Amino acid sequence: MHLTVDTPGTGLALLRGAPKLLQRATHAIIEVSFVGLYEGQDDAADITTFLVDLGWRLRAVYERPKEGRPGGY
């Protein structure tokens, strides 16, 4: 099962509340920000550490293209 998480600033709380879902998932795409966009937002390192502690591993990091810019960046 594929899991996608795109919850601005609250992904860690969602993941903590979904242990059975994480056990069933075979792969996941989780959107995180490496810069502060929202007050109190989850830290990308905290989300990564949480998942690694559950046995997940980070396979890749992608920069999301920014809309309206040539080449997406």
C-alpha positions in Angstrom: 0.0 0.0 0.0 1.2 3.5 -0.9 0.9 6.3 1.7 1.0 10.0 0.8 1.1 12.7 3.5 0.6 16.3 2.6 -0.6 18.1 5.7 1.0 21.5 6.1 2.9 21.5 9.3 1.1 18.6 11.0 2.5 15.5 9.4 4.1 14.1 12.5 0.9 14.2 14.5 -0.9 12.4 11.7 1.8 9.7 11.5 1.9 9.2 15.3 -1.9 8.7 15.2 -1.7 6.1 12.4 0.5 3.2 13.6 -1.6 0.5 11.9 -1.5 2.4 8.6 2.2 2.7 8.8 2.6 -1.0 9.5 0.5 -1.8 6.3 2.2 0.7 4.0 5.0 -0.5 1.8 6.2 2.9 0.7 5.4 6.5 1.4 5.7 10.0 0.1 5.7 12.6 2.9 5.9 16.3 2.2 8.0 18.2 4.6 9.6 21.6 4.7 13.2 22.3 5.5 12.4 26.0 6.2 9.8 27.4 8.6 6.6 28.2 6.8 4.1 27.9 9.7 4.3 28.7 13.4 4.8 25.4 15.3 5.2 23.3 12.1 6.8 19.9 12.3 10.6 19.7 11.7 11.7 17.5 8.8 14.3 15.9 11.0 11.8 15.0 13.6 9.5 13.3 11.0 12.5 11.4 9.5 13.7 10.3 13.0 10.2 9.1 13.9 9.9 7.0 10.8 13.5 5.6 11.0 12.8 4.5 14.6 9.8 2.5 13.2 12.1 0.8 10.7 11.5 3.0 7.7 14.4 4.3 5.7 14.8 7.5 3.7 15.2 6.6 0.0 15.2 10.1 -1.6 14.7 13.8 -1.1 13.1 15.8 -3.9 12.6 19.5 -4.2 9.1 20.4 -5.1 9.0 22.6 -8.2 7.8 26.1 -7.6 4.8 27.1 -9.7 5.3 29.8 -12.3 9.1 29.5 -12.6 10.9 28.3 -15.8 11.9 24.7 -15.2 9.8 24.7 -12.1 12.5 26.4 -10.0 
